[in-house]
Amino acid sequence: MRDLEKHQTQGAELQRKVLNGLLRAAKNTEYGREHGFATIKSYEEFTKFSPVNTYEELKGQIDRMRHGEVDVLWPGRVKWYAKSSGTTNDKSKFIPVSNEGLQKIHYAGGYDTVALYLRNNPKSRLFDGRALILGGSHTPNYNLPGSLVGDLSAILIENINPLANLVRVPKKTTALISDFEVKRERIAREAMNKNVTNISGVPSWMLSVLNCMMEITGKTHLEEVWPNLEVFFHGGVAFTPYRKQYEQLITSPNMHYMETYNASEGFFGLQDDPADKAMLLMLDYGVFYEFQPMDGGDIVPLWGVEKDKNYAMLISTSCGLWRYMIGDTIRFTSTNPYKFVISGRTKSFINAFGEELIVDNAEQGLAYACEQTGAEIQEYTAAPVFMDSKAKCRHQWLIEFSKEPADLQQFAHLLDQKLQQLNSDYEAKRYKDITLQPLEIVKARPNLFNDWMKLRGKLGGQNKVPRLCNEREHIEQLLTLNK
């Protein structure tokens, strides 16, 4: 906690120290020699000699690392690769996870999560019972001994301190099963008779496991199975669409929810204050941050950011990612300390007609429409209809409701009105229905999104349903299945 207190006043200093440490560590790697890491003395020199990278720029070097080459992007041999959702050109990305990254980024984030939770809940009995940790699976990497690729969660489970296995469920062999439908039932059966005090995972997949357990046990509320459950550490997707379902499933007044921002590329943020949805940016791990304003302008380090602006996030890490565009956008709510909310993805937005609709708008709009109508949403996606037979353009939303609104048209109207209130560009394009017609909602059949994810081999783990898309490829596939 003393170390975490430095985030309040020493943010810039912590980040400069991280950058210097990264440059020193990697100066003799192939990448470090090519970009003069040994001579760099300042952030300005770092930006002068080091280019901004996407996965495509680093893919060749990462592939060589996967084949066993040493000292390429990070010192030594990197044996672990977190499989992440793909790029335009590839089905998957393979993010290096070095030993340093594993310990000083990912596990450090886990320790700080628990420390902050216990600070906020001093009467916690967290360690009296078990942790249900939901993870993915892994497979051999190019058949190299001791080298694997898989979901980050599987890598963390595989490498976790053996003592932790004494206080977690399910057993390791179950946790790493690749077939999510088989794994879901196995987890439910293994965990239902244990004293589980805390659960961790992606909200959508965790809900699937918990609902399976409710079916098996015949219980109505989760506290009937786990009376001492007190916290859900969640991340991976926005919690807002799932909150009401969790609150109906877990009615205990002692239940807490804590958001984390952990990705294949690193562990970046923690909700340090239960009353504040914003997360604390973690500044003393092996991650150096930069930020590119989404409305144009120069890339800035942490000490150059402003509140209430949308930034694309760049990271340099102790896993060998250098000035890497992670693809997420964030907005700072405070700069003392540095606190932020995730506002979306650089590629997850709709800007087909100049409306610049981002995921943050969508989440707030849907939450409002649900609140007003009593509806609950399981999954959703949206895409533009560029022009129909009557030369009309609009946004089409495909929504799987867990509780349908009584009047779907009213729900659509409330969503549309809230989006206009939140986004002036969307409001301008909706003006008098000239550019954009009122949005359309298509009701998805039960389990549509699960069936689609299964067809794509992306059921479970850290896989996510794309929320907003500029193209219609995903929504057309879903609509074909929606019969």
C-alpha positions as CSV (number, residue, x, y, z in Angstrom):
1,M,0.0,0.0,0.0
2,R,2.9,2.4,0.7
3,D,4.1,1.7,-2.9
4,L,0.6,2.3,-4.3
5,E,0.4,5.7,-2.5
6,K,3.2,7.0,-4.8
7,H,0.6,7.0,-7.6
8,Q,-1.1,9.9,-5.9
9,T,1.7,12.4,-6.4
10,Q,4.6,10.8,-8.2
11,G,3.1,9.5,-11.5
12,A,5.5,11.2,-13.9
13,E,8.5,10.2,-11.9
14,L,7.3,6.5,-11.7
15,Q,6.9,6.4,-15.5
16,R,10.3,8.0,-16.3
17,K,11.9,5.3,-14.0
18,V,10.0,2.6,-15.9
19,L,11.2,3.9,-19.3
20,N,14.8,4.0,-18.2
21,G,14.6,0.5,-16.8
22,L,13.1,-0.9,-20.0
23,L,15.7,0.8,-22.2
24,R,18.6,-0.5,-20.0
25,A,17.2,-4.0,-20.0
26,A,16.8,-4.2,-23.8
27,K,19.8,-2.2,-25.0
28,N,21.6,-5.3,-26.2
29,T,18.7,-6.9,-28.0
30,E,18.4,-6.8,-31.7
31,Y,15.7,-4.1,-31.5
32,G,17.6,-2.2,-28.8
33,R,20.7,-2.0,-31.0
34,E,18.8,-1.0,-34.1
35,H,17.1,1.9,-32.2
36,G,20.0,3.1,-30.1
37,F,18.6,2.3,-26.7
38,A,22.1,2.4,-25.1
39,T,22.4,6.1,-25.9
40,I,18.9,7.3,-25.2
41,K,18.8,9.8,-22.2
42,S,15.2,11.2,-22.4
43,Y,11.7,10.5,-23.5
44,E,12.1,12.9,-26.4
45,E,15.1,10.9,-27.7
46,F,13.1,7.7,-27.3
47,T,10.4,9.0,-29.5
48,K,12.9,10.3,-32.1
49,F,14.7,6.9,-32.5
50,S,11.8,4.5,-31.9
51,P,8.8,4.2,-34.4
52,V,5.2,3.6,-33.4
53,N,4.3,-0.1,-34.0
54,T,1.2,-2.1,-34.6
55,Y,1.2,-5.9,-34.5
56,E,2.0,-6.1,-38.3
57,E,5.3,-4.2,-37.8
58,L,6.4,-6.6,-35.0
59,K,4.9,-9.8,-36.4
60,G,8.1,-11.0,-38.1
61,Q,10.3,-10.6,-35.0
62,I,7.6,-12.2,-32.8
63,D,7.4,-15.2,-35.1
64,R,11.2,-15.6,-34.9
65,M,11.0,-15.4,-31.1
66,R,8.3,-18.1,-31.3
67,H,10.7,-20.3,-33.2
68,G,13.2,-20.0,-30.4
69,E,15.4,-17.1,-31.3
70,V,16.9,-15.1,-28.4
71,D,17.5,-11.4,-27.7
72,V,15.1,-10.2,-30.5
73,L,12.6,-7.8,-28.8
74,W,13.5,-8.7,-25.2
75,P,16.6,-10.3,-23.6
76,G,16.8,-14.1,-23.6
77,R,14.3,-16.5,-24.9
78,V,10.6,-15.9,-24.4
79,K,8.7,-19.1,-24.1
80,W,5.1,-18.0,-23.6
81,Y,2.7,-16.3,-26.1
82,A,-0.7,-15.0,-25.3
83,K,-3.1,-15.7,-28.2
84,S,-5.3,-12.6,-28.8
85,S,-8.0,-11.7,-31.2
86,G,-6.7,-11.2,-34.7
87,T,-5.8,-8.3,-37.0
88,T,-7.0,-7.4,-40.4
89,N,-4.6,-9.9,-42.0
90,D,-4.5,-12.7,-39.4
91,K,-7.0,-14.7,-37.3
92,S,-4.8,-14.3,-34.2
93,K,-2.1,-12.3,-32.6
94,F,0.6,-13.9,-30.5
95,I,1.8,-11.5,-27.7
96,P,5.1,-12.4,-26.1
97,V,4.9,-12.9,-22.3
98,S,8.4,-12.9,-20.8
99,N,9.2,-14.0,-17.3
100,E,9.7,-10.4,-16.3
101,G,6.3,-9.5,-17.7
102,L,4.6,-12.4,-16.0
103,Q,6.0,-11.4,-12.6
104,K,6.3,-7.6,-12.8
105,I,3.1,-6.9,-14.8
106,H,0.5,-9.6,-14.7
107,Y,1.1,-11.1,-11.2
108,A,1.9,-7.7,-9.8
109,G,-1.6,-6.6,-11.0
110,G,-3.1,-9.5,-9.1
111,Y,-1.3,-8.7,-5.9
112,D,-2.3,-5.0,-6.1
113,T,-5.9,-6.0,-6.8
114,V,-6.1,-8.0,-3.6
115,A,-4.2,-5.2,-1.6
116,L,-6.7,-2.5,-2.7
117,Y,-9.7,-4.7,-2.1
118,L,-8.6,-5.5,1.4
119,R,-7.8,-1.8,2.1
120,N,-11.4,-1.0,1.1
121,N,-12.9,-4.0,2.9
122,P,-10.9,-4.5,6.1
123,K,-13.4,-7.0,7.5
124,S,-13.0,-9.3,4.4
125,R,-12.8,-13.1,4.9
126,L,-11.3,-13.5,1.4
127,F,-8.7,-16.1,2.5
128,D,-11.1,-18.2,4.5
129,G,-12.2,-20.0,1.3
130,R,-11.4,-20.6,-2.3
131,A,-11.0,-18.5,-5.4
132,L,-12.9,-19.5,-8.6
133,I,-10.6,-18.4,-11.4
134,L,-12.0,-18.8,-14.9
135,G,-9.4,-19.2,-17.6
136,G,-8.8,-20.4,-21.1
137,S,-6.6,-23.1,-22.6
138,H,-3.2,-23.4,-24.2
139,T,-1.4,-25.5,-26.9
140,P,2.2,-26.3,-27.9
141,N,4.1,-23.5,-29.7
142,Y,5.7,-24.8,-32.9
143,N,6.3,-28.0,-31.0
144,L,9.2,-26.4,-29.2
145,P,9.9,-27.9,-25.7
146,G,8.5,-25.8,-22.9
147,S,7.0,-23.2,-25.2
148,L,3.3,-22.7,-25.4
149,V,0.6,-20.4,-26.8
150,G,-2.8,-19.8,-25.3
151,D,-5.2,-17.4,-23.6
152,L,-3.3,-15.2,-21.1
153,S,-5.5,-16.6,-18.3
154,A,-4.2,-20.1,-19.1
155,I,-0.6,-18.9,-19.1
156,L,-1.2,-17.3,-15.7
157,I,-2.8,-20.5,-14.3
158,E,0.0,-22.7,-15.8
159,N,2.7,-20.5,-14.1
160,I,1.0,-19.7,-10.8
161,N,2.8,-20.4,-7.6
162,P,1.8,-24.1,-6.7
163,L,0.7,-22.9,-3.2
164,A,-2.1,-20.9,-4.9
165,N,-3.6,-24.1,-6.2
166,L,-4.4,-25.0,-2.6
167,V,-6.9,-22.0,-2.4
168,R,-8.4,-22.0,-5.9
169,V,-10.9,-24.0,-8.0
170,P,-11.2,-25.7,-10.3
171,K,-8.3,-28.1,-10.5
172,K,-5.7,-27.2,-13.1
173,T,-6.6,-29.9,-15.6
174,T,-10.2,-28.7,-15.6
175,A,-9.2,-25.0,-15.8
176,L,-7.2,-25.7,-19.0
177,I,-9.8,-27.7,-20.9
178,S,-10.2,-26.2,-24.4
179,D,-13.9,-27.1,-25.0
180,F,-15.8,-24.4,-23.0
181,E,-19.1,-26.2,-22.9
182,V,-17.4,-29.3,-21.3
183,K,-15.3,-27.1,-19.1
184,R,-18.3,-25.0,-17.9
185,E,-20.1,-28.0,-16.5
186,R,-16.9,-29.5,-15.0
187,I,-16.2,-26.2,-13.2
188,A,-19.7,-26.0,-11.9
189,R,-19.7,-29.5,-10.5
190,E,-16.2,-29.1,-8.9
191,A,-16.9,-25.7,-7.4
192,M,-20.5,-26.1,-6.1
193,N,-19.5,-27.9,-2.9
194,K,-16.5,-25.7,-2.1
195,N,-16.4,-22.6,0.1
196,V,-15.9,-20.0,-2.7
197,T,-15.3,-16.5,-1.4
198,N,-14.2,-14.8,-4.6
199,I,-14.5,-15.2,-8.3
200,S,-12.4,-13.8,-11.2
201,G,-13.0,-13.8,-14.9
202,V,-14.7,-12.2,-17.9
203,P,-18.3,-11.3,-17.0
204,S,-20.0,-13.0,-20.0
205,W,-18.2,-16.4,-19.6
206,M,-18.4,-16.3,-15.8
207,L,-22.2,-15.8,-16.0
208,S,-22.4,-18.8,-18.3
209,V,-20.6,-21.0,-15.6
210,L,-22.8,-19.6,-12.8
211,N,-26.0,-20.2,-14.7
212,C,-24.9,-23.8,-15.4
213,M,-24.3,-24.3,-11.7
214,M,-27.8,-22.9,-10.8
215,E,-29.3,-25.5,-13.2
216,I,-27.3,-28.3,-11.7
217,T,-28.0,-27.4,-8.0
218,G,-31.6,-26.2,-8.6
219,K,-30.9,-23.1,-6.5
220,T,-32.2,-19.6,-7.3
221,H,-29.5,-17.4,-5.9
222,L,-25.7,-17.9,-5.8
223,E,-25.4,-17.3,-2.0
224,E,-27.5,-20.4,-1.5
225,V,-24.5,-22.3,-3.0
226,W,-21.7,-20.1,-1.7
227,P,-22.9,-18.2,1.4
228,N,-19.5,-16.6,1.9
229,L,-19.0,-15.2,-1.6
230,E,-18.0,-11.6,-1.3
231,V,-16.3,-10.3,-4.5
232,F,-16.2,-10.6,-8.2
233,F,-12.9,-9.4,-9.8
234,H,-13.9,-8.8,-13.4
235,G,-12.3,-7.5,-16.6
236,G,-12.1,-8.1,-20.3
237,V,-15.4,-6.6,-21.3
238,A,-17.6,-3.7,-19.9
239,F,-19.5,-4.9,-16.9
240,T,-22.5,-2.5,-17.4
241,P,-24.6,-4.9,-19.7
242,Y,-24.2,-7.7,-17.2
243,R,-24.5,-5.9,-13.8
244,K,-28.3,-6.3,-13.4
245,Q,-28.1,-10.1,-14.1
246,Y,-25.4,-10.5,-11.5
247,E,-27.4,-8.5,-9.0
248,Q,-30.4,-10.7,-9.6
249,L,-28.3,-13.9,-9.3
250,I,-26.4,-12.6,-6.2
251,T,-28.7,-10.8,-3.8
252,S,-26.4,-10.7,-0.8
253,P,-25.8,-7.1,0.4
254,N,-22.2,-8.1,1.2
255,M,-21.3,-8.7,-2.5
256,H,-18.6,-6.4,-4.1
257,Y,-17.5,-5.9,-7.7
258,M,-14.0,-4.7,-8.6
259,E,-13.0,-3.9,-12.2
260,T,-9.5,-4.7,-13.6
261,Y,-8.0,-3.7,-16.9
262,N,-5.8,-6.7,-17.8
263,A,-5.2,-7.6,-21.4
264,S,-2.9,-10.0,-23.2
265,E,-0.4,-7.1,-23.6
266,G,-0.3,-6.2,-19.9
267,F,-2.1,-5.3,-16.7
268,F,-3.0,-1.6,-16.8
269,G,-5.6,-0.5,-14.4
270,L,-7.5,-1.2,-11.2
271,Q,-10.7,0.2,-9.7
272,D,-9.3,1.5,-6.4
273,D,-12.4,3.2,-5.2
274,P,-15.7,1.2,-5.2
275,A,-17.7,4.5,-5.5
276,D,-15.8,5.6,-8.6
277,K,-16.1,3.7,-11.9
278,A,-12.8,5.1,-13.1
279,M,-9.7,3.0,-12.7
280,L,-6.2,3.9,-11.3
281,L,-3.6,3.6,-14.0
282,M,-0.8,1.3,-12.7
283,L,2.4,3.2,-13.3
284,D,5.2,1.2,-11.6
285,Y,4.9,-2.1,-13.5
286,G,7.0,-2.9,-16.6
287,V,4.8,-0.7,-18.8
288,F,5.6,2.7,-20.2
289,Y,2.5,4.5,-21.5
290,E,2.0,7.0,-24.3
291,F,-1.2,8.5,-25.6
292,Q,-2.4,9.6,-29.0
293,P,-5.3,12.1,-29.1
294,M,-8.2,10.6,-31.1
295,D,-9.1,14.1,-32.4
296,G,-5.6,14.5,-33.9
297,G,-2.4,16.0,-32.4
298,D,1.0,14.7,-31.2
299,I,1.5,11.6,-29.1
300,V,2.2,12.6,-25.5
301,P,3.6,10.8,-22.4
302,L,1.6,10.5,-19.2
303,W,2.6,14.0,-18.0
304,G,1.2,15.5,-21.2
305,V,-2.4,14.2,-21.0
306,E,-5.5,16.2,-20.4
307,K,-8.8,15.2,-18.7
308,D,-11.9,14.3,-20.7
309,K,-10.1,13.7,-24.0
310,N,-10.1,10.4,-25.9
311,Y,-6.7,8.9,-26.4
312,A,-5.5,5.8,-28.1
313,M,-3.0,4.0,-25.8
314,L,0.5,3.0,-26.8
315,I,2.7,0.8,-24.5
316,S,6.3,-0.2,-24.2
317,T,6.7,-3.3,-22.0
318,S,9.1,-5.8,-20.4
319,C,7.6,-8.4,-22.8
320,G,9.2,-6.7,-25.8
321,L,6.4,-4.5,-27.2
322,W,7.8,-1.1,-28.2
323,R,5.5,2.0,-28.7
324,Y,2.8,-0.6,-29.5
325,M,-0.7,0.5,-30.4
326,I,-2.8,-1.7,-28.2
327,G,-6.1,-0.8,-29.9
328,D,-7.9,0.5,-26.8
329,T,-9.0,4.1,-26.2
330,I,-9.2,5.7,-22.8
331,R,-10.4,8.9,-21.3
332,F,-8.8,10.4,-18.1
333,T,-11.2,11.5,-15.4
334,S,-8.3,12.7,-13.1
335,T,-4.6,13.5,-13.5
336,N,-3.8,13.6,-9.7
337,P,-3.9,10.6,-9.4
338,Y,-4.1,9.4,-13.0
339,K,-7.5,7.7,-13.3
340,F,-9.4,6.7,-16.4
341,V,-12.2,4.9,-18.0
342,I,-12.0,2.7,-21.1
343,S,-13.9,4.5,-23.9
344,G,-13.6,1.9,-26.6
345,R,-11.4,0.4,-29.2
346,T,-9.6,2.2,-32.0
347,K,-11.3,-0.2,-34.4
348,S,-14.5,-0.6,-32.5
349,F,-16.7,2.3,-33.4
350,I,-19.1,3.4,-36.1
351,N,-18.1,6.3,-38.2
352,A,-19.8,5.4,-41.5
353,F,-21.4,8.9,-41.8
354,G,-19.2,11.1,-39.6
355,E,-21.1,10.2,-36.4
356,E,-18.1,8.8,-34.5
357,L,-20.1,6.6,-32.2
358,I,-17.8,4.9,-29.7
359,V,-18.4,1.9,-27.3
360,D,-18.6,4.3,-24.3
361,N,-21.6,6.0,-25.9
362,A,-23.2,2.6,-26.7
363,E,-22.8,1.3,-23.1
364,Q,-24.3,4.4,-21.6
365,G,-27.1,4.5,-24.1
366,L,-28.1,0.9,-23.5
367,A,-27.8,1.2,-19.8
368,Y,-30.2,4.2,-19.9
369,A,-32.7,2.3,-22.2
370,C,-32.6,-0.7,-19.9
371,E,-33.1,1.4,-16.8
372,Q,-36.2,3.1,-18.3
373,T,-37.8,-0.1,-19.6
374,G,-36.7,-2.8,-17.2
375,A,-35.0,-4.7,-20.0
376,E,-31.8,-6.7,-19.6
377,I,-29.2,-7.4,-22.3
378,Q,-27.2,-10.6,-22.7
379,E,-25.1,-9.6,-25.8
380,Y,-25.2,-7.0,-28.6
381,T,-23.5,-5.7,-31.7
382,A,-24.2,-2.9,-34.1
383,A,-23.2,-1.9,-37.6
384,P,-24.3,0.7,-40.2
385,V,-26.8,0.0,-43.0
386,F,-25.2,2.1,-45.7
387,M,-28.2,2.4,-48.0
388,D,-31.3,0.3,-48.3
389,S,-33.7,0.1,-51.3
390,K,-35.3,3.4,-50.3
391,A,-31.9,5.1,-50.1
392,K,-32.1,5.3,-46.3
393,C,-29.0,5.0,-44.0
394,R,-29.2,3.9,-40.3
395,H,-27.5,2.0,-37.5
396,Q,-28.7,-1.6,-37.1
397,W,-28.4,-3.1,-33.6
398,L,-28.7,-6.9,-33.0
399,I,-29.5,-7.4,-29.3
400,E,-29.9,-10.6,-27.4
401,F,-32.1,-9.8,-24.4
402,S,-32.2,-11.8,-21.2
403,K,-35.3,-9.8,-20.3
404,E,-37.1,-8.2,-23.2
405,P,-38.6,-4.7,-23.1
406,A,-42.4,-4.6,-23.3
407,D,-42.1,-2.2,-26.3
408,L,-39.1,-2.7,-28.5
409,Q,-39.9,0.6,-30.4
410,Q,-39.8,2.5,-27.2
411,F,-36.5,0.9,-26.3
412,A,-35.1,1.9,-29.7
413,H,-36.3,5.5,-29.3
414,L,-34.8,5.8,-25.8
415,L,-31.5,4.5,-27.0
416,D,-31.5,6.8,-30.0
417,Q,-32.3,9.8,-27.8
418,K,-29.6,9.0,-25.3
419,L,-27.0,8.6,-28.0
420,Q,-27.9,12.0,-29.4
421,Q,-27.5,13.5,-25.9
422,L,-24.1,11.8,-25.4
423,N,-22.6,12.4,-28.9
424,S,-23.0,15.7,-30.7
425,D,-21.7,14.2,-34.0
426,Y,-24.4,11.5,-33.9
427,E,-27.0,14.1,-33.0
428,A,-26.0,16.3,-36.0
429,K,-26.3,13.3,-38.4
430,R,-29.7,12.4,-36.9
431,Y,-31.0,16.0,-37.4
432,K,-34.4,15.7,-39.1
433,D,-33.5,12.2,-40.2
434,I,-31.5,13.7,-43.1
435,T,-28.3,11.8,-43.0
436,L,-29.2,9.0,-40.5
437,Q,-32.7,7.5,-40.0
438,P,-33.7,6.3,-36.6
439,L,-31.8,3.3,-35.5
440,E,-33.2,-0.2,-36.0
441,I,-33.1,-3.0,-33.4
442,V,-33.2,-6.6,-34.5
443,K,-34.1,-9.1,-31.7
444,A,-31.6,-12.0,-31.5
445,R,-32.8,-15.5,-30.6
446,P,-31.5,-17.0,-27.4
447,N,-27.9,-18.2,-27.5
448,L,-27.3,-16.6,-31.0
449,F,-24.0,-15.0,-30.0
450,N,-22.8,-18.1,-28.2
451,D,-23.5,-20.2,-31.3
452,W,-21.7,-17.7,-33.5
453,M,-18.7,-17.6,-31.2
454,K,-18.6,-21.4,-31.1
455,L,-18.6,-21.6,-35.0
456,R,-15.6,-19.2,-35.0
457,G,-13.8,-21.3,-32.4
458,K,-13.9,-18.4,-29.9
459,L,-16.2,-19.8,-27.1
460,G,-14.8,-19.0,-23.7
461,G,-11.4,-17.7,-22.6
462,Q,-10.8,-14.0,-23.2
463,N,-12.7,-13.9,-26.5
464,K,-15.1,-11.0,-26.9
465,V,-18.1,-10.2,-29.1
466,P,-17.3,-7.1,-31.2
467,R,-19.6,-4.4,-30.1
468,L,-19.5,-1.7,-32.8
469,C,-18.2,-2.3,-36.4
470,N,-17.8,0.0,-39.4
471,E,-18.4,-3.0,-41.7
472,R,-21.2,-5.5,-41.9
473,E,-19.3,-8.7,-42.0
474,H,-19.9,-9.8,-38.4
475,I,-23.6,-8.7,-38.2
476,E,-24.4,-10.4,-41.5
477,Q,-23.0,-13.7,-40.2
478,L,-25.1,-13.3,-37.1
479,L,-28.3,-12.4,-39.0
480,T,-27.9,-15.5,-41.1
481,L,-27.8,-17.6,-37.9
482,N,-30.7,-15.7,-36.3
483,K,-33.4,-18.0,-37.5
